[in-house]
Amino acid sequence: MKGASNLGYLYQLLAVAGWTSLLWLHSLSQPTLVVMGHDDPIVPMVNGQILARLIPNSRLEVMACGHLFIVTMPRETAKLFHRFVAEA
């Protein structure tokens, strides 16, 4: 896998430093699945917990891996997504 370019990384840092969705998450009405990797070195678990707590009708699922669960656990991730969509 190829990492982000220097410019892409800079844009990510700027986004983290200057934007938040926390103030309007309560207004989301659709069912929401929040998925986190248990051992994610990039996004701390508390981020997913905050999202799941602030978004009504949301559910937090934790994958037994790191940040790239879609790549490292594709079958398990697909099953999780499929179940969620079938429930909605």
MODELLER restraints for C-alpha pairs under 7 A, 6 or more apart:
rsr = mdl.restraints
at = mdl.atoms
rsr.add(forms.Gaussian(group=physical.xy_distance, feature=features.Distance(at['CA:25:A'], at['CA:54:A']), mean=5.96, stdev=0.5))
rsr.add(forms.Gaussian(group=physical.xy_distance, feature=features.Distance(at['CA:25:A'], at['CA:55:A']), mean=5.29, stdev=0.5))
rsr.add(forms.Gaussian(group=physical.xy_distance, feature=features.Distance(at['CA:26:A'], at['CA:54:A']), mean=5.69, stdev=0.5))
rsr.add(forms.Gaussian(group=physical.xy_distance, feature=features.Distance(at['CA:26:A'], at['CA:55:A']), mean=5.20, stdev=0.5))
rsr.add(forms.Gaussian(group=physical.xy_distance, feature=features.Distance(at['CA:26:A'], at['CA:56:A']), mean=6.20, stdev=0.5))
rsr.add(forms.Gaussian(group=physical.xy_distance, feature=features.Distance(at['CA:28:A'], at['CA:55:A']), mean=6.33, stdev=0.5))
rsr.add(forms.Gaussian(group=physical.xy_distance, feature=features.Distance(at['CA:28:A'], at['CA:56:A']), mean=6.75, stdev=0.5))
rsr.add(forms.Gaussian(group=physical.xy_distance, feature=features.Distance(at['CA:29:A'], at['CA:56:A']), mean=6.63, stdev=0.5))
rsr.add(forms.Gaussian(group=physical.xy_distance, feature=features.Distance(at['CA:31:A'], at['CA:57:A']), mean=5.18, stdev=0.5))
rsr.add(forms.Gaussian(group=physical.xy_distance, feature=features.Distance(at['CA:31:A'], at['CA:58:A']), mean=5.64, stdev=0.5))
rsr.add(forms.Gaussian(group=physical.xy_distance, feature=features.Distance(at['CA:31:A'], at['CA:88:A']), mean=6.98, stdev=0.5))
rsr.add(forms.Gaussian(group=physical.xy_distance, feature=features.Distance(at['CA:32:A'], at['CA:57:A']), mean=6.46, stdev=0.5))
rsr.add(forms.Gaussian(group=physical.xy_distance, feature=features.Distance(at['CA:32:A'], at['CA:58:A']), mean=4.47, stdev=0.5))
rsr.add(forms.Gaussian(group=physical.xy_distance, feature=features.Distance(at['CA:32:A'], at['CA:59:A']), mean=6.43, stdev=0.5))
rsr.add(forms.Gaussian(group=physical.xy_distance, feature=features.Distance(at['CA:33:A'], at['CA:58:A']), mean=5.74, stdev=0.5))
rsr.add(forms.Gaussian(group=physical.xy_distance, feature=features.Distance(at['CA:33:A'], at['CA:59:A']), mean=5.18, stdev=0.5))
rsr.add(forms.Gaussian(group=physical.xy_distance, feature=features.Distance(at['CA:33:A'], at['CA:60:A']), mean=6.21, stdev=0.5))
rsr.add(forms.Gaussian(group=physical.xy_distance, feature=features.Distance(at['CA:34:A'], at['CA:48:A']), mean=6.35, stdev=0.5))
rsr.add(forms.Gaussian(group=physical.xy_distance, feature=features.Distance(at['CA:34:A'], at['CA:52:A']), mean=6.39, stdev=0.5))
rsr.add(forms.Gaussian(group=physical.xy_distance, feature=features.Distance(at['CA:34:A'], at['CA:59:A']), mean=5.97, stdev=0.5))
rsr.add(forms.Gaussian(group=physical.xy_distance, feature=features.Distance(at['CA:34:A'], at['CA:60:A']), mean=4.72, stdev=0.5))
rsr.add(forms.Gaussian(group=physical.xy_distance, feature=features.Distance(at['CA:34:A'], at['CA:61:A']), mean=6.19, stdev=0.5))
rsr.add(forms.Gaussian(group=physical.xy_distance, feature=features.Distance(at['CA:35:A'], at['CA:60:A']), mean=5.87, stdev=0.5))
rsr.add(forms.Gaussian(group=physical.xy_distance, feature=features.Distance(at['CA:35:A'], at['CA:61:A']), mean=4.90, stdev=0.5))
rsr.add(forms.Gaussian(group=physical.xy_distance, feature=features.Distance(at['CA:35:A'], at['CA:62:A']), mean=5.80, stdev=0.5))
rsr.add(forms.Gaussian(group=physical.xy_distance, feature=features.Distance(at['CA:36:A'], at['CA:45:A']), mean=6.68, stdev=0.5))
rsr.add(forms.Gaussian(group=physical.xy_distance, feature=features.Distance(at['CA:36:A'], at['CA:48:A']), mean=6.28, stdev=0.5))
rsr.add(forms.Gaussian(group=physical.xy_distance, feature=features.Distance(at['CA:36:A'], at['CA:61:A']), mean=6.46, stdev=0.5))
rsr.add(forms.Gaussian(group=physical.xy_distance, feature=features.Distance(at['CA:36:A'], at['CA:62:A']), mean=4.92, stdev=0.5))
rsr.add(forms.Gaussian(group=physical.xy_distance, feature=features.Distance(at['CA:36:A'], at['CA:63:A']), mean=6.08, stdev=0.5))
rsr.add(forms.Gaussian(group=physical.xy_distance, feature=features.Distance(at['CA:37:A'], at['CA:62:A']), mean=5.60, stdev=0.5))
rsr.add(forms.Gaussian(group=physical.xy_distance, feature=features.Distance(at['CA:37:A'], at['CA:63:A']), mean=4.71, stdev=0.5))
rsr.add(forms.Gaussian(group=physical.xy_distance, feature=features.Distance(at['CA:37:A'], at['CA:64:A']), mean=6.15, stdev=0.5))
rsr.add(forms.Gaussian(group=physical.xy_distance, feature=features.Distance(at['CA:37:A'], at['CA:65:A']), mean=5.12, stdev=0.5))
rsr.add(forms.Gaussian(group=physical.xy_distance, feature=features.Distance(at['CA:37:A'], at['CA:66:A']), mean=4.54, stdev=0.5))
rsr.add(forms.Gaussian(group=physical.xy_distance, feature=features.Distance(at['CA:37:A'], at['CA:67:A']), mean=5.41, stdev=0.5))
rsr.add(forms.Gaussian(group=physical.xy_distance, feature=features.Distance(at['CA:37:A'], at['CA:69:A']), mean=6.34, stdev=0.5))
rsr.add(forms.Gaussian(group=physical.xy_distance, feature=features.Distance(at['CA:38:A'], at['CA:45:A']), mean=6.94, stdev=0.5))
rsr.add(forms.Gaussian(group=physical.xy_distance, feature=features.Distance(at['CA:38:A'], at['CA:62:A']), mean=5.82, stdev=0.5))
rsr.add(forms.Gaussian(group=physical.xy_distance, feature=features.Distance(at['CA:38:A'], at['CA:63:A']), mean=5.74, stdev=0.5))
rsr.add(forms.Gaussian(group=physical.xy_distance, feature=features.Distance(at['CA:38:A'], at['CA:64:A']), mean=5.40, stdev=0.5))
rsr.add(forms.Gaussian(group=physical.xy_distance, feature=features.Distance(at['CA:38:A'], at['CA:65:A']), mean=5.56, stdev=0.5))
rsr.add(forms.Gaussian(group=physical.xy_distance, feature=features.Distance(at['CA:38:A'], at['CA:66:A']), mean=5.98, stdev=0.5))
rsr.add(forms.Gaussian(group=physical.xy_distance, feature=features.Distance(at['CA:39:A'], at['CA:65:A']), mean=5.50, stdev=0.5))
rsr.add(forms.Gaussian(group=physical.xy_distance, feature=features.Distance(at['CA:39:A'], at['CA:66:A']), mean=4.43, stdev=0.5))
rsr.add(forms.Gaussian(group=physical.xy_distance, feature=features.Distance(at['CA:40:A'], at['CA:66:A']), mean=4.06, stdev=0.5))
rsr.add(forms.Gaussian(group=physical.xy_distance, feature=features.Distance(at['CA:40:A'], at['CA:67:A']), mean=4.58, stdev=0.5))
rsr.add(forms.Gaussian(group=physical.xy_distance, feature=features.Distance(at['CA:41:A'], at['CA:66:A']), mean=6.91, stdev=0.5))
rsr.add(forms.Gaussian(group=physical.xy_distance, feature=features.Distance(at['CA:41:A'], at['CA:67:A']), mean=6.83, stdev=0.5))
rsr.add(forms.Gaussian(group=physical.xy_distance, feature=features.Distance(at['CA:42:A'], at['CA:67:A']), mean=6.63, stdev=0.5))
rsr.add(forms.Gaussian(group=physical.xy_distance, feature=features.Distance(at['CA:48:A'], at['CA:60:A']), mean=6.88, stdev=0.5))
rsr.add(forms.Gaussian(group=physical.xy_distance, feature=features.Distance(at['CA:49:A'], at['CA:60:A']), mean=6.98, stdev=0.5))
rsr.add(forms.Gaussian(group=physical.xy_distance, feature=features.Distance(at['CA:52:A'], at['CA:58:A']), mean=5.51, stdev=0.5))
rsr.add(forms.Gaussian(group=physical.xy_distance, feature=features.Distance(at['CA:52:A'], at['CA:59:A']), mean=5.87, stdev=0.5))
rsr.add(forms.Gaussian(group=physical.xy_distance, feature=features.Distance(at['CA:52:A'], at['CA:60:A']), mean=5.75, stdev=0.5))
rsr.add(forms.Gaussian(group=physical.xy_distance, feature=features.Distance(at['CA:63:A'], at['CA:69:A']), mean=6.84, stdev=0.5))
rsr.add(forms.Gaussian(group=physical.xy_distance, feature=features.Distance(at['CA:70:A'], at['CA:77:A']), mean=5.91, stdev=0.5))
